[in-house]
Amino acid sequence: MPLFMDRHFSENPTREAIELAHKKDLDIQDKYGVKFVTYWFDEMRGTTFCLVEAEDESVIRRVHEEAHGDIPGEIIPVDADIVKLFLGRIADPVASEPHETTEIDSAFRIIMFTDLAGSTAMTTELGDKKSMHLLRIHNVITRDAIKAHEGREIKHTGDGFMVSFTSADEAVKCAKSIQDAFKEHNQNKPEQSMHVRIGLSAGEPVEENNDLFGSSVQMASRVCDATESDQILVVDLVKQSCSNSQFQFREFGKKMFKGFNEPTQVYQVI
């Protein structure tokens, strides 16, 4: 059965109210032949996202309308594997201890793109064998930092990565760790010097373009493209989501990115 994710927005919602609404959906799901798999709730942003197995979008709307009247604004088809990569689960969270209640997490994510600068020229200059050796080193350095900072690798692009984080602080720490690791590598082995560009954006999974984290992914990619070697750039939402007072950001100006109608304020992590 097809899998969908929907988005609800509520003013001043509570966890108890959202949990009750989810239970009401579960109570009548068999009547409509659907399965409410799990949900995510963000109290600060007032958003709830439901993951549902259903024949089509109209059935999901009918269940919500009968159960509690909160009809979703958007519904998009999704792939279970991709949802798990971005959000970390496709089922309700499991309590670590018996009789312990679990807290539903937010679906808000930080998206990071990394790119090995000059990788095409590197292949031309060094040849396939040597360049592949450097790419393997690049992959190990980057993946070690991603793992250390609780990132989820969404995609390996050949000369870079797309990564999802639940924490803006961990995402920025990861980006800094990657740049520090390459700086150390380049000092120790200047003949194998590599330089990385990193861009970060943030957002929620369901938007109006029928693509999971569509504009957030596109923005992170565009921001990465706008960086220079050894640089980290972030959008304002990432900066505002950070709680670590030790982070320092420098205004990098407003940029017009392809696919976006308004200029985007960008900051450099220093």
QUIRA-V578377 format. One record per backbone hydrogen bond with DSSP energy under -1.0 kcal/mol. CO is the residue of the C=O (numbers start at 1). NH is the residue of the N-H. If there is no record, write none. Layout:
# QUIRA-V578377
co:nh
CO:NH
CO:NH
This chain:
# QUIRA-V578377
co:nh
2:54
3:78
4:52
5:76
6:50
7:73
8:48
14:18
15:19
16:20
17:21
18:22
19:23
20:24
21:25
22:26
23:27
29:34
35:53
38:51
40:49
42:46
42:47
46:10
47:42
48:8
49:40
50:6
51:37
51:38
52:4
53:35
57:61
58:62
59:63
60:64
61:65
62:66
63:67
64:68
64:69
69:71
74:7
76:5
79:83
80:84
81:85
82:86
83:87
84:88
97:100
105:41
109:203
110:165
111:201
112:163
113:199
115:197
116:119
118:122
119:123
120:124
121:125
122:126
123:127
127:131
128:132
129:133
130:134
131:135
132:136
133:137
134:138
135:139
136:140
137:141
138:142
139:143
140:144
141:145
142:146
143:147
144:148
145:149
146:151
147:150
152:164
155:162
159:116
160:157
161:114
162:154
162:155
163:112
164:152
165:110
167:171
168:172
169:173
170:174
171:175
172:176
173:177
174:178
175:179
176:180
177:181
178:182
179:183
180:184
181:185
182:186
183:187
184:188
185:189
189:192
190:193
195:117
196:230
197:115
198:233
199:113
200:235
201:111
203:109
205:213
211:214
213:217
214:218
215:219
216:220
217:221
218:222
219:223
220:224
221:225
222:226
224:227
228:231
231:198
232:269
233:200
234:267
235:239
236:240
237:241
239:242
244:247
248:270
250:268
253:266
255:264
257:260
264:255
265:236
266:252
267:234
268:250
